[in-house]
Amino acid sequence: MSSFNTFTPNLPLTARGYLIDFLGLCTDAGTNQHELREVLLYLNNLITFDEMQLQQEDEV
């Protein structure tokens, strides 16, 4: 049973994998691809920021 308080070390890589899968699966003609890429870029930046925070915590 997983806990929300437990951190998975490879979570950022897993999250990025899901972002790539999501981009590949959203091929519907009604999907605004430019907007989708902007949202995925934003989420990727959040993941990167979180990784940087975790690295800073590890150094302290």
C-alpha positions in Angstrom: 0.0 0.0 0.0 1.5 3.3 -1.0 1.5 6.4 1.1 1.2 10.0 -0.1 4.0 10.9 2.3 6.5 8.6 0.6 8.6 10.0 -2.2 9.4 7.9 -5.2 13.0 8.8 -6.4 12.2 8.3 -10.1 8.9 10.1 -9.9 10.1 13.1 -12.1 11.2 10.6 -14.8 7.9 8.8 -14.6 5.9 12.1 -14.8 7.9 13.1 -17.9 7.1 9.7 -19.4 3.4 10.3 -18.9 3.7 13.8 -20.4 5.3 12.3 -23.5 2.6 9.6 -23.7 -0.1 12.2 -23.3 1.3 14.3 -26.1 1.4 11.3 -28.4 -2.1 10.2 -27.6 -3.8 13.5 -28.1 -4.0 13.4 -31.9 -7.7 14.3 -32.1 -8.3 17.0 -34.8 -10.2 19.1 -32.3 -7.1 19.3 -30.0 -5.2 22.5 -30.1 -1.7 21.1 -30.4 0.0 24.4 -29.7 -1.9 24.9 -26.5 -1.3 21.3 -25.5 2.4 21.7 -26.0 2.4 24.9 -23.9 0.6 23.1 -21.1 3.0 20.2 -21.2 6.0 22.5 -21.2 4.6 24.3 -18.2 4.1 20.9 -16.4 7.7 19.9 -17.4 9.0 23.1 -15.9 7.2 22.4 -12.6 8.7 18.9 -12.5 12.2 20.5 -13.1 11.6 23.1 -10.4 10.6 20.3 -8.0 13.8 18.3 -8.9 15.9 21.4 -8.2 14.2 21.8 -4.8 14.8 18.2 -3.9 18.5 18.5 -4.9 18.9 21.6 -2.6 17.3 19.7 0.3 19.7 16.8 -0.2 22.7 19.1 -0.1 21.7 20.6 3.2 
